[in-house]
Amino acid sequence: MPVYVETLTDPSPQDRIDLAKIYADAPNWLLAPHADADALITHALADGSLIAGRFNDRLLGAALLRQGGDHWQLSHLCVRKVTRRRGVGRRLLEESQRLAGEAGKPLRLAAPAGQLDAQALAARTHLPLDRL
């Protein structure tokens, strides 16, 4: 079964549990500028930027996809530790690129300065990396 990517606007109680598990596995730098995972999730749901990858009715990964005037920005990409290396993050990235392309906008990544994981992802995907 494929991983389905969706924008979350009204998550179920199970979706909220899954989101908490996703970001519980995140390094602290990935949550910035938010104080913690709950703050990140609450803010992203409020502004409609939270996308998630669903497989078998469970969320396995999530990210923030913000639509800007001249480009779209993907940040805070995280996959549950137990499901990493199975294509969930790649699927979130590919769908973000597709949506941005359909809107006629380039996709850019965003992360706090100096994060080697984010720099490596930008290099692998050939996407520009902005500082959060």
GROMACS elastic network, one bead per residue, 0.5 to 0.9 nm:
[ bonds ]
;  ai    aj funct       b0    kb
    1    55     6  0.72756   500
    1    56     6  0.78567   500
    2    54     6  0.85713   500
    2    55     6  0.68272   500
    3    53     6  0.58095   500
    3    54     6  0.54119   500
    3    55     6  0.50043   500
    3    56     6  0.83861   500
    3    60     6  0.87952   500
    3    87     6  0.83665   500
    3    88     6  0.66538   500
    3    91     6  0.69809   500
    3    92     6  0.86956   500
    4    52     6  0.80752   500
    4    53     6  0.54452   500
    4    54     6  0.50712   500
    4    55     6  0.65499   500
    4    91     6  0.81433   500
    4    92     6  0.86562   500
    5    51     6  0.67572   500
    5    52     6  0.55209   500
    5    54     6  0.62489   500
    5    62     6  0.89545   500
    5    91     6  0.74898   500
    5    92     6  0.63575   500
    5    95     6  0.69460   500
    5    96     6  0.89389   500
    6    50     6  0.85625   500
    6    51     6  0.54810   500
    6    52     6  0.55649   500
    6    53     6  0.66279   500
    6    54     6  0.76933   500
    7    48     6  0.74193   500
    7    49     6  0.72417   500
    7    50     6  0.58657   500
    7    52     6  0.64476   500
    7    65     6  0.89217   500
    8    11     6  0.60403   500
    8    45     6  0.68723   500
    8    48     6  0.71474   500
    8    49     6  0.79478   500
    8    50     6  0.57115   500
    8    51     6  0.57603   500
    8    52     6  0.69151   500
    9    45     6  0.59248   500
    9    46     6  0.79161   500
    9    47     6  0.89254   500
    9    48     6  0.61131   500
    9    49     6  0.86250   500
    9    50     6  0.76988   500
    9    51     6  0.89879   500
   10    45     6  0.78673   500
   11    14     6  0.77718   500
   11    15     6  0.53507   500
   11    16     6  0.62640   500
   11    45     6  0.86257   500
   12    16     6  0.63874   500
   12    17     6  0.87594   500
   13    16     6  0.51639   500
   13    17     6  0.64315   500
   13    18     6  0.87453   500
   14    17     6  0.50385   500
   14    18     6  0.61637   500
   14    19     6  0.86035   500
   14    58     6  0.78352   500
   14    59     6  0.87852   500
   15    19     6  0.60842   500
   15    20     6  0.85800   500
   15    57     6  0.89263   500
   15    58     6  0.70566   500
   15    59     6  0.64501   500
   16    19     6  0.50346   500
   16    20     6  0.61860   500
   16    21     6  0.86370   500
   16    41     6  0.86812   500
   17    20     6  0.51545   500
   17    21     6  0.63298   500
   17    22     6  0.87259   500
   18    21     6  0.50542   500
   18    22     6  0.61627   500
   18    23     6  0.87793   500
   18    58     6  0.68967   500
   18    59     6  0.56144   500
   18    60     6  0.71535   500
   18    61     6  0.87013   500
   18    80     6  0.88369   500
   19    23     6  0.62814   500
   19    24     6  0.83577   500
   19    37     6  0.87129   500
   19    38     6  0.89906   500
   19    41     6  0.75132   500
   19    52     6  0.86178   500
   19    59     6  0.69174   500
   19    60     6  0.80338   500
   19    61     6  0.77756   500
   19    62     6  0.73691   500
   20    23     6  0.54175   500
   20    24     6  0.58565   500
   20    25     6  0.88391   500
   20    37     6  0.68880   500
   20    38     6  0.71891   500
   20    41     6  0.81366   500
   21    25     6  0.67183   500
   21    60     6  0.87135   500
   21    80     6  0.67487   500
   22    25     6  0.58042   500
   22    26     6  0.71601   500
   22    59     6  0.80736   500
   22    60     6  0.66616   500
   22    61     6  0.61321   500
   22    62     6  0.72494   500
   22    78     6  0.65403   500
   22    79     6  0.57847   500
   22    81     6  0.76238   500
   23    27     6  0.83500   500
   23    30     6  0.88260   500
   23    31     6  0.80617   500
   23    36     6  0.88957   500
   23    37     6  0.57408   500
   23    38     6  0.85791   500
   23    40     6  0.89204   500
   23    41     6  0.86658   500
   23    61     6  0.86533   500
   23    62     6  0.83250   500
   23    78     6  0.66640   500
   23    79     6  0.78301   500
   23    80     6  0.74482   500
   24    27     6  0.82725   500
   24    37     6  0.69312   500
   24    80     6  0.82137   500
   25    78     6  0.79940   500
   25    79     6  0.78731   500
   25    80     6  0.61983   500
   25    81     6  0.60966   500
   26    29     6  0.81299   500
   26    30     6  0.62815   500
   26    31     6  0.73555   500
   26    37     6  0.84745   500
   26    76     6  0.89574   500
   26    78     6  0.64747   500
   26    79     6  0.81420   500
   26    80     6  0.82409   500
   26    81     6  0.85605   500
   27    30     6  0.55813   500
   27    31     6  0.73283   500
   28    31     6  0.55546   500
   28    32     6  0.71768   500
   28    36     6  0.79643   500
   29    32     6  0.55462   500
   29    33     6  0.83569   500
   29   111     6  0.85266   500
   29   112     6  0.71085   500
   29   115     6  0.79915   500
   30    33     6  0.84361   500
   30    75     6  0.85462   500
   30    76     6  0.57828   500
   30    77     6  0.80616   500
   30    78     6  0.82475   500
   30   111     6  0.72916   500
   30   112     6  0.76688   500
   31    34     6  0.55696   500
   31    35     6  0.71238   500
   31    36     6  0.61802   500
   31    37     6  0.63308   500
   31    39     6  0.87868   500
   31    40     6  0.66292   500
   31    76     6  0.67971   500
   32    35     6  0.68679   500
   32    36     6  0.79568   500
   32    40     6  0.82991   500
   32    76     6  0.85674   500
   32   111     6  0.83905   500
   32   112     6  0.71942   500
   32   132     6  0.80718   500
   33    36     6  0.87760   500
   33    40     6  0.83643   500
   33   112     6  0.84072   500
   33   132     6  0.77403   500
   34    37     6  0.74247   500
   34    38     6  0.86569   500
   34    39     6  0.58687   500
   34    40     6  0.55123   500
   34    43     6  0.86336   500
   35    38     6  0.82224   500
   35    39     6  0.62501   500
   35    40     6  0.76003   500
   36    39     6  0.54236   500
   36    40     6  0.63942   500
   36    41     6  0.88305   500
   37    40     6  0.50437   500
   37    41     6  0.61350   500
   37    42     6  0.85273   500
   38    41     6  0.51864   500
   38    42     6  0.60307   500
   38    43     6  0.85041   500
   39    42     6  0.51411   500
   39    43     6  0.60239   500
   39    44     6  0.84664   500
   40    43     6  0.53019   500
   40    44     6  0.60885   500
   40    45     6  0.85745   500
   40    76     6  0.88884   500
   41    44     6  0.51846   500
   41    45     6  0.60724   500
   41    46     6  0.85069   500
   41    50     6  0.76498   500
   42    45     6  0.52869   500
   42    46     6  0.61494   500
   42    47     6  0.88112   500
   43    46     6  0.51127   500
   43    47     6  0.63452   500
   43    48     6  0.85347   500
   43    49     6  0.86709   500
   43    50     6  0.89125   500
   44    47     6  0.53431   500
   44    48     6  0.59072   500
   44    49     6  0.52112   500
   44    50     6  0.51472   500
   44    51     6  0.89274   500
   44    63     6  0.89973   500
   44    64     6  0.67339   500
   45    48     6  0.50846   500
   45    49     6  0.65383   500
   45    50     6  0.58557   500
   46    49     6  0.79954   500
   46    50     6  0.88880   500
   47    50     6  0.80890   500
   47    66     6  0.89708   500
   48    51     6  0.84793   500
   48    64     6  0.87401   500
   48    65     6  0.86589   500
   48    66     6  0.84099   500
   49    63     6  0.81057   500
   49    64     6  0.51041   500
   49    65     6  0.50525   500
   49    66     6  0.55121   500
   49    67     6  0.81625   500
   50    62     6  0.69676   500
   50    63     6  0.58999   500
   50    65     6  0.63787   500
   50    66     6  0.85312   500
   51    61     6  0.85390   500
   51    62     6  0.55946   500
   51    63     6  0.54735   500
   51    64     6  0.60474   500
   51    65     6  0.66653   500
   51    92     6  0.78464   500
   51    96     6  0.88786   500
   52    59     6  0.63955   500
   52    60     6  0.74213   500
   52    61     6  0.55641   500
   52    63     6  0.64278   500
   52    64     6  0.86994   500
   52    92     6  0.71824   500
   53    58     6  0.82863   500
   53    59     6  0.56113   500
   53    60     6  0.57701   500
   53    61     6  0.51643   500
   53    62     6  0.61878   500
   53    63     6  0.89397   500
   53    79     6  0.88081   500
   53    88     6  0.65117   500
   53    89     6  0.80805   500
   53    91     6  0.75520   500
   53    92     6  0.63857   500
   54    57     6  0.60057   500
   54    58     6  0.53364   500
   54    60     6  0.60210   500
   54    61     6  0.75383   500
   54    88     6  0.86488   500
   55    58     6  0.54559   500
   55    59     6  0.64820   500
   55    60     6  0.69813   500
   55    88     6  0.89990   500
   56    59     6  0.84156   500
   59    62     6  0.76657   500
   59    80     6  0.88555   500
   60    78     6  0.87262   500
   60    79     6  0.58732   500
   60    80     6  0.56975   500
   60    82     6  0.89854   500
   60    83     6  0.68615   500
   60    84     6  0.87868   500
   60    88     6  0.70802   500
   61    77     6  0.74334   500
   61    78     6  0.55636   500
   61    80     6  0.60760   500
   61    83     6  0.86076   500
   61    84     6  0.89379   500
   61    88     6  0.63808   500
   61    89     6  0.66593   500
   61    92     6  0.78151   500
   62    76     6  0.76506   500
   62    77     6  0.57879   500
   62    78     6  0.55860   500
   62    79     6  0.65064   500
   62    80     6  0.89488   500
   62    89     6  0.80895   500
   62    92     6  0.75232   500
   63    74     6  0.68760   500
   63    75     6  0.59370   500
   63    76     6  0.50050   500
   63    78     6  0.63285   500
   63    79     6  0.88097   500
   63    89     6  0.89156   500
   63    92     6  0.75982   500
   63    93     6  0.89218   500
   64    73     6  0.79149   500
   64    74     6  0.56676   500
   64    75     6  0.51849   500
   64    76     6  0.58230   500
   64    77     6  0.69312   500
   65    72     6  0.69796   500
   65    73     6  0.56889   500
   65    75     6  0.66352   500
   65    76     6  0.88357   500
   65    96     6  0.71354   500
   66    71     6  0.87960   500
   66    72     6  0.56033   500
   66    73     6  0.51462   500
   66    74     6  0.65241   500
   66    75     6  0.83536   500
   67    70     6  0.85945   500
   67    71     6  0.67775   500
   67    73     6  0.65893   500
   67   100     6  0.80231   500
   67   105     6  0.87287   500
   68    71     6  0.51607   500
   68    72     6  0.52068   500
   68    73     6  0.73566   500
   68   105     6  0.84879   500
   69    72     6  0.78325   500
   69   105     6  0.83258   500
   70   105     6  0.63638   500
   70   106     6  0.76839   500
   71   100     6  0.77377   500
   71   104     6  0.85824   500
   71   106     6  0.50569   500
   71   107     6  0.59210   500
   71   108     6  0.69804   500
   72    96     6  0.85910   500
   72    97     6  0.88368   500
   72   100     6  0.61799   500
   72   105     6  0.63506   500
   72   106     6  0.62300   500
   72   108     6  0.61433   500
   72   109     6  0.85133   500
   73    96     6  0.88517   500
   73   100     6  0.89312   500
   73   106     6  0.85678   500
   73   107     6  0.57241   500
   73   109     6  0.55256   500
   73   110     6  0.64528   500
   73   130     6  0.84779   500
   74    77     6  0.74043   500
   74    93     6  0.79724   500
   74    96     6  0.73992   500
   74   107     6  0.71466   500
   74   108     6  0.62358   500
   74   110     6  0.60764   500
   74   111     6  0.88911   500
   75   108     6  0.87559   500
   75   109     6  0.59073   500
   75   111     6  0.62319   500
   75   132     6  0.85913   500
   76   110     6  0.78918   500
   76   111     6  0.73031   500
   77    89     6  0.71902   500
   77    92     6  0.81760   500
   77    93     6  0.85138   500
   78    81     6  0.87617   500
   78    89     6  0.71490   500
   79    82     6  0.84069   500
   79    83     6  0.68766   500
   79    84     6  0.60537   500
   79    88     6  0.69118   500
   79    89     6  0.63181   500
   80    83     6  0.54874   500
   80    84     6  0.62889   500
   81    84     6  0.53666   500
   81    85     6  0.89616   500
   83    86     6  0.62985   500
   83    87     6  0.87505   500
   83    88     6  0.77864   500
   84    87     6  0.73905   500
   84    88     6  0.71775   500
   84    89     6  0.78526   500
   85    88     6  0.76101   500
   85    89     6  0.82304   500
   86    89     6  0.81279   500
   86    90     6  0.86159   500
   87    90     6  0.50482   500
   87    91     6  0.59945   500
   87    92     6  0.86631   500
   88    91     6  0.51006   500
   88    92     6  0.63436   500
   88    93     6  0.87029   500
   89    92     6  0.51074   500
   89    93     6  0.62014   500
   89    94     6  0.85871   500
   90    93     6  0.50530   500
   90    94     6  0.60210   500
   90    95     6  0.85304   500
   91    94     6  0.50786   500
   91    95     6  0.60705   500
   91    96     6  0.84515   500
   92    95     6  0.53146   500
   92    96     6  0.61360   500
   92    97     6  0.86800   500
   93    96     6  0.50906   500
   93    97     6  0.62265   500
   93    98     6  0.86512   500
   94    97     6  0.50827   500
   94    98     6  0.61695   500
   94    99     6  0.86844   500
   95    99     6  0.61184   500
   95   100     6  0.85039   500
   96    99     6  0.52134   500
   96   100     6  0.61044   500
   96   101     6  0.84275   500
   96   107     6  0.74748   500
   97   100     6  0.51997   500
   97   101     6  0.59553   500
   97   102     6  0.85484   500
   97   106     6  0.76891   500
   97   107     6  0.59521   500
   98   101     6  0.50534   500
   98   102     6  0.61411   500
   98   103     6  0.86802   500
   99   102     6  0.51208   500
   99   103     6  0.63797   500
   99   104     6  0.87223   500
   99   105     6  0.87083   500
  100   103     6  0.51018   500
  100   104     6  0.62897   500
  100   105     6  0.51318   500
  100   106     6  0.60904   500
  100   107     6  0.60145   500
  101   105     6  0.55340   500
  101   106     6  0.63985   500
  101   107     6  0.77526   500
  102   105     6  0.75589   500
  103   106     6  0.87319   500
  106   127     6  0.89587   500
  107   127     6  0.71029   500
  107   128     6  0.79798   500
  108   122     6  0.86370   500
  108   127     6  0.57553   500
  108   128     6  0.51930   500
  108   129     6  0.60228   500
  108   130     6  0.69885   500
  109   118     6  0.81115   500
  109   121     6  0.87037   500
  109   122     6  0.68737   500
  109   127     6  0.65640   500
  109   128     6  0.60953   500
  109   130     6  0.60477   500
  109   131     6  0.86324   500
  110   118     6  0.79046   500
  110   128     6  0.83398   500
  110   129     6  0.53808   500
  110   131     6  0.55843   500
  110   132     6  0.57980   500
  111   114     6  0.85143   500
  111   115     6  0.71927   500
  111   118     6  0.63599   500
  111   119     6  0.86054   500
  111   129     6  0.72387   500
  111   130     6  0.65284   500
  111   131     6  0.53731   500
  111   132     6  0.51366   500
  112   115     6  0.63715   500
  112   118     6  0.84137   500
  112   130     6  0.82147   500
  112   131     6  0.53024   500
  113   116     6  0.89213   500
  113   118     6  0.89671   500
  113   130     6  0.82888   500
  113   131     6  0.54695   500
  113   132     6  0.71800   500
  114   118     6  0.83561   500
  114   119     6  0.78184   500
  114   131     6  0.88612   500
  115   118     6  0.54895   500
  115   119     6  0.63205   500
  115   120     6  0.87414   500
  116   120     6  0.60070   500
  116   121     6  0.85652   500
  117   120     6  0.51229   500
  117   121     6  0.62707   500
  117   122     6  0.86902   500
  118   121     6  0.51072   500
  118   122     6  0.61976   500
  118   123     6  0.86156   500
  118   129     6  0.77591   500
  119   122     6  0.51059   500
  119   123     6  0.61894   500
  119   124     6  0.86741   500
  119   129     6  0.70958   500
  120   123     6  0.50585   500
  120   124     6  0.61374   500
  120   125     6  0.85808   500
  121   124     6  0.51065   500
  121   125     6  0.60684   500
  121   126     6  0.82233   500
  121   127     6  0.82586   500
  121   129     6  0.89932   500
  122   125     6  0.52830   500
  122   126     6  0.56335   500
  122   127     6  0.50449   500
  122   128     6  0.61989   500
  122   129     6  0.60064   500
  123   126     6  0.51075   500
  123   127     6  0.68602   500
  123   128     6  0.82326   500
  123   129     6  0.88444   500
  124   127     6  0.80412   500
  125   128     6  0.88346   500
